[in-house]
Amino acid sequence: MNDEHTLDATGLLCPLPVLKARKRLQAMSSGAVLSVMADDPAAIIDIPHFCNETGHKLVSQDLESTPQLYVIQKK
């Protein structure tokens, strides 16, 4: 079973990338993985902070690519 999801949040400004990630994660099962693409400069701070606050695991982040890529595993 493939439990990997993608969210394209490019073009969205703070706080929309985090809000859309939160909504998507709510609909996913525990352990599922969400890849978030974002180009908002605030996402570099907002997404890791969101994961820290909610307990989701920030598996990886690629800040060198455009858009940035964040991989989040639902708690």
Secondary structure, 3 states (H helix, E strand, C coil): CCCEEEEECCCCCCCHHHHHHHHHHHCCCCCCEEEEEECCCCHHHHHHHHHHHHCCEEEEEECCCCCEEEEEECC
